[in-house]
Amino acid sequence: MSKKKHYRWTMLTMLFLAMVINYVDRAALSIAMPFITQDYHLTPGEKGMIFSSFFFGYALFCFVGGYFADRFGPKKVLTWSMSFWSVLCGSTALAFNFWSLLIVRALFGVGEGPVSTTANKAINSWFPIKERARAIGIAQAGGPLGGALAGPIVGFLALWLGWRIAFVVIAVVGIIWAIAWYRIATSSPTEHPLVTAEELALINENREVPVTNVEDAPRTPVLQIISQRAVLVTGISLFCYNYILYFFMTWFPSYLIDAKGIDLKSMSIVTMLPWLVGTVGFVCGGILIDWVFKKTGKQVFSRKVVLVTCLLIAAVCIVLTGRVESVASTVAVMTAAIGFLMLTAPAYWSLIQDAVPDHQVGTAGGFMHGLANLSGILAPTVTGFIIESTGTYSSGFALAGGLGIAGALIVAIFISNKPRKQVAELATA
């Protein structure tokens, strides 16, 4: 069969690489923070504020980016987004004190905000319903893989060339991706010359409305989209999920150094393990959801059962991580926690696609993701002040685990097992 009949997988490969770069860039600050702390003598509270500043811009532009993806298409939005955040990532090298780091990090968050939502919009346009969960899982798996690579890449570059040069090098990689994406991508398969009629028919299989160009999509009031119960509930649950993720991303490297006494080189290696298992979790989560859907024929149930079960297990593991003693046990339990956490992730993006018509996926997903990423403002700062006031990390682990349990329960209780209404009914509501 001609490769031209599989162009959607080329698009997915590019989205996967975008997520790898996204997380390498995002996690770089956590890896470099011991060097930065030495240079600027930062307190735990100040480090927490720097980690959190990213999410002021990020949370807002998750929503803005999703709206733009519906309006202008994933091609333009991801080109702008990757270019802007790569420049800001490189600009971290120009920071000279606490306040300059705070400002650069907040603007960096503005650039990264649209990426996950826009990738989800692209998958919605390029993949049939029966392949969406696994496509989401594969694309989003680039995130934890990037997190795994960030430790050795940024750690090595920082030790070899200095932490400032490390940020410049990874910024250049992002610029190269943006140029390639602009040249080979389109927002809709109907616009791409390499998409055959056969592939387009597959993409449109079981859709209520065939995929269209962005300019032809109907317009729906934003408030009508974001006020739906499924969108709000999914966003609140994803807030709880993200609290665990950002607690891990921002504080686990410091926990290993400060509380467990390992050196920077060892930390750079061992923090790869949870991310690598998380990468597998993302892919397996998407495959598992599609498998349950195929076996049961229950679209929403297939998302819920994976999300609720795996998030509960992840929450329990997070609490246990703060209580085990040895370094090996700590890394092992945290690795299990992140693996189960990532298994749930494709379910969120699949649920939001189930909840709204295709032309609203960017806006609804952006609102869900923006609401969820308010946790990025809270988790690093709250954890920093918990450590500063108690002198230990255990309460921070317990809070993250408790929120994970809450996130699983609200999906179990408040998300309906029935698929959304027909597009015509929703559009005229």
NORRACOR-V539057 format. One record per backbone hydrogen bond with DSSP energy under -0.5 kcal/mol. CO is the residue of the C=O (numbers start at 1). NH is the residue of the N-H. E is the energy in kcal/mol with one decimal. If there is no record, write none. Layout:
BEGIN
CO:NH:E ; CO:NH:E
END
This chain:
BEGIN
2:5:-1.7 ; 3:6:-2.2 ; 4:7:-0.8 ; 4:196:-0.7 ; 6:9:-1.6 ; 6:10:-0.7 ; 7:10:-0.7 ; 7:11:-1.9 ; 8:12:-1.9 ; 9:13:-2.1 ; 10:14:-1.9 ; 11:15:-2.1 ; 12:16:-2.6 ; 13:17:-2.3 ; 14:18:-2.1 ; 15:19:-1.9 ; 16:20:-1.9 ; 17:21:-2.4 ; 18:22:-2.5 ; 19:23:-2.1 ; 20:24:-2.2 ; 21:25:-2.6 ; 22:26:-2.1 ; 23:27:-2.8 ; 24:28:-1.2 ; 25:29:-0.5 ; 26:29:-0.6 ; 27:31:-1.8 ; 28:32:-2.6 ; 29:33:-1.3 ; 32:35:-0.9 ; 32:36:-2.2 ; 33:37:-3.2 ; 34:38:-1.5 ; 35:39:-1.9 ; 36:40:-2.5 ; 37:41:-2.1 ; 37:42:-0.5 ; 43:47:-2.5 ; 44:48:-2.3 ; 45:49:-1.8 ; 46:50:-2.1 ; 47:51:-2.6 ; 48:52:-2.3 ; 49:53:-2.0 ; 50:54:-0.8 ; 51:54:-0.6 ; 52:55:-1.5 ; 52:56:-0.6 ; 53:56:-1.0 ; 53:57:-0.9 ; 54:58:-2.0 ; 55:59:-2.3 ; 56:60:-1.0 ; 57:61:-2.1 ; 58:62:-1.3 ; 59:63:-1.0 ; 60:64:-2.1 ; 61:65:-2.1 ; 62:66:-1.7 ; 63:67:-2.4 ; 64:68:-2.5 ; 65:69:-2.2 ; 66:70:-1.8 ; 67:71:-1.9 ; 68:72:-4.2 ; 68:73:-0.9 ; 69:73:-1.0 ; 73:77:-1.8 ; 74:78:-2.5 ; 75:79:-1.6 ; 76:80:-2.5 ; 77:81:-2.7 ; 78:82:-2.5 ; 79:83:-1.8 ; 80:84:-2.5 ; 81:85:-2.7 ; 82:86:-1.9 ; 83:87:-1.8 ; 84:88:-2.1 ; 85:89:-2.5 ; 86:90:-2.3 ; 87:91:-1.6 ; 88:92:-0.6 ; 89:92:-1.2 ; 90:93:-1.5 ; 91:94:-1.8 ; 92:95:-1.4 ; 97:101:-2.0 ; 98:102:-2.0 ; 99:103:-2.2 ; 100:104:-2.4 ; 101:105:-2.4 ; 102:106:-1.8 ; 103:107:-2.2 ; 104:108:-2.3 ; 105:109:-1.7 ; 106:110:-1.2 ; 107:111:-1.5 ; 108:112:-1.8 ; 109:113:-1.7 ; 112:115:-1.4 ; 114:118:-2.6 ; 115:119:-2.5 ; 116:120:-2.1 ; 117:121:-2.0 ; 118:122:-2.3 ; 119:123:-2.3 ; 120:124:-2.2 ; 121:125:-1.7 ; 122:126:-2.1 ; 123:127:-2.0 ; 128:131:-1.6 ; 128:132:-0.8 ; 129:132:-0.9 ; 129:133:-0.5 ; 131:135:-2.1 ; 132:136:-3.0 ; 133:137:-2.6 ; 134:138:-2.5 ; 135:139:-2.6 ; 136:140:-3.0 ; 137:141:-1.4 ; 138:142:-0.6 ; 139:142:-1.3 ; 140:143:-1.8 ; 140:144:-0.6 ; 141:145:-1.8 ; 142:146:-2.4 ; 143:147:-2.3 ; 144:148:-2.3 ; 145:149:-2.4 ; 146:150:-1.9 ; 147:151:-0.9 ; 148:152:-0.8 ; 149:153:-2.5 ; 150:154:-2.4 ; 150:155:-0.7 ; 151:155:-2.1 ; 152:156:-2.2 ; 153:157:-2.6 ; 154:158:-2.8 ; 155:159:-2.2 ; 156:160:-2.5 ; 157:161:-3.3 ; 157:162:-1.0 ; 158:162:-0.6 ; 162:166:-1.5 ; 163:167:-1.3 ; 164:168:-1.3 ; 165:169:-2.4 ; 166:170:-1.9 ; 167:171:-1.3 ; 168:172:-1.7 ; 169:173:-1.3 ; 170:174:-1.3 ; 171:175:-1.7 ; 172:176:-2.0 ; 173:177:-1.9 ; 174:178:-2.2 ; 175:179:-1.8 ; 176:180:-2.0 ; 177:181:-3.0 ; 178:182:-2.1 ; 179:183:-1.3 ; 180:184:-1.8 ; 181:185:-2.2 ; 188:191:-1.5 ; 189:192:-0.8 ; 192:195:-1.3 ; 194:196:-0.6 ; 196:200:-2.4 ; 197:201:-2.1 ; 198:202:-1.7 ; 199:203:-2.5 ; 200:204:-1.9 ; 202:205:-1.2 ; 204:207:-2.0 ; 205:129:-0.7 ; 213:216:-1.1 ; 213:217:-0.6 ; 214:217:-1.2 ; 221:225:-1.3 ; 222:226:-2.4 ; 223:227:-1.4 ; 225:228:-1.0 ; 228:232:-2.1 ; 229:233:-3.0 ; 230:234:-2.1 ; 231:235:-2.0 ; 232:236:-2.2 ; 233:237:-2.5 ; 234:238:-2.4 ; 235:239:-1.6 ; 236:240:-1.5 ; 237:241:-2.1 ; 238:242:-3.1 ; 239:243:-1.9 ; 240:244:-1.4 ; 241:245:-2.0 ; 242:246:-3.2 ; 243:247:-2.1 ; 244:248:-2.4 ; 245:249:-2.8 ; 246:250:-2.3 ; 247:251:-2.0 ; 247:252:-0.6 ; 248:252:-1.4 ; 251:255:-2.6 ; 252:256:-2.2 ; 253:257:-1.5 ; 254:258:-3.7 ; 255:259:-2.1 ; 255:260:-1.2 ; 256:262:-1.9 ; 257:261:-0.6 ; 263:267:-2.6 ; 264:268:-2.4 ; 265:269:-1.1 ; 266:270:-2.8 ; 267:271:-2.1 ; 269:272:-1.6 ; 270:273:-1.1 ; 270:274:-0.6 ; 271:275:-0.9 ; 272:276:-2.7 ; 273:277:-2.4 ; 274:278:-2.3 ; 275:279:-2.0 ; 276:280:-1.7 ; 277:281:-2.3 ; 278:282:-2.4 ; 279:283:-1.8 ; 280:284:-3.0 ; 281:285:-2.7 ; 282:286:-1.8 ; 283:287:-2.1 ; 284:288:-3.1 ; 285:289:-2.3 ; 286:290:-2.1 ; 287:291:-2.2 ; 288:292:-2.6 ; 289:293:-2.5 ; 290:294:-2.3 ; 291:295:-2.3 ; 292:296:-2.7 ; 293:297:-2.7 ; 297:299:-0.8 ; 298:302:-2.0 ; 299:303:-0.8 ; 300:303:-0.6 ; 300:304:-2.4 ; 301:305:-2.7 ; 302:306:-0.8 ; 303:307:-2.2 ; 304:308:-2.9 ; 305:309:-1.5 ; 306:310:-2.1 ; 307:311:-2.3 ; 308:312:-1.8 ; 309:313:-1.7 ; 310:314:-2.4 ; 311:315:-2.3 ; 312:316:-1.9 ; 313:317:-2.1 ; 314:318:-2.1 ; 315:319:-1.8 ; 316:320:-2.0 ; 317:321:-1.9 ; 318:322:-1.0 ; 319:322:-0.6 ; 320:323:-1.8 ; 320:324:-1.5 ; 326:330:-2.2 ; 327:331:-2.6 ; 328:332:-2.3 ; 329:333:-2.7 ; 330:334:-2.2 ; 331:335:-2.3 ; 332:336:-2.0 ; 333:337:-2.3 ; 334:338:-2.6 ; 335:339:-2.2 ; 336:340:-2.4 ; 337:341:-2.3 ; 338:342:-2.6 ; 339:343:-1.3 ; 340:344:-0.9 ; 341:344:-1.0 ; 341:345:-0.7 ; 342:345:-0.5 ; 342:346:-0.6 ; 344:347:-1.2 ; 344:348:-0.9 ; 345:348:-0.9 ; 345:349:-1.2 ; 346:350:-2.0 ; 347:351:-2.7 ; 348:352:-1.9 ; 349:353:-1.2 ; 350:354:-1.8 ; 351:355:-1.5 ; 352:356:-1.0 ; 354:420:-0.9 ; 357:360:-2.0 ; 358:361:-1.3 ; 360:364:-2.8 ; 361:365:-2.7 ; 362:366:-2.5 ; 363:367:-2.3 ; 364:368:-2.5 ; 365:369:-2.7 ; 366:370:-2.7 ; 367:371:-2.8 ; 368:372:-2.3 ; 369:373:-2.0 ; 371:374:-1.1 ; 372:375:-1.5 ; 373:376:-1.0 ; 373:377:-0.5 ; 374:377:-0.9 ; 374:378:-1.6 ; 375:379:-3.5 ; 376:380:-0.6 ; 377:381:-0.7 ; 378:382:-3.3 ; 379:383:-2.2 ; 380:384:-2.2 ; 381:385:-2.3 ; 382:386:-2.2 ; 383:387:-2.6 ; 384:388:-2.1 ; 385:389:-2.1 ; 386:390:-2.5 ; 387:391:-2.3 ; 393:396:-0.7 ; 393:397:-1.7 ; 394:398:-2.1 ; 395:399:-2.3 ; 396:400:-1.9 ; 397:401:-2.2 ; 398:402:-2.3 ; 399:403:-2.0 ; 400:404:-1.6 ; 401:405:-1.8 ; 402:406:-1.9 ; 403:407:-2.4 ; 404:408:-1.8 ; 405:409:-2.0 ; 406:410:-2.0 ; 407:411:-1.1 ; 408:412:-2.0 ; 409:413:-2.1 ; 410:414:-2.6 ; 411:415:-1.6 ; 414:416:-0.6 ; 422:426:-2.2 ; 423:427:-2.8 ; 424:428:-1.1 ; 426:429:-1.0
END
